[in-house]
Amino acid sequence: MDRRIEIPEDTDPHWASIIRMCWHGDPKCRPTFEELLDKLSLLQRHYSSQKPKANARLAG
């Protein structure tokens, strides 16, 4: 059984891409821990350089 939850439409495309890669049906096609760490580090740098935004879900 290869069922996954739906990725919400408002999920950042970068995160959605990482999630899909990690969920690949063929485990050999999934990123290694090192590849995943590289991608997460890039995202961290990207978000660290941006101004914080109010989260619509939290702002109400």
Secondary structure, 3 states (H helix, E strand, C coil): CCCCCCCCCCCCHHHHHHHHHHCCCCHHHCCCHHHHHHHHHHHHHHHHCCCCCCCHHHHC
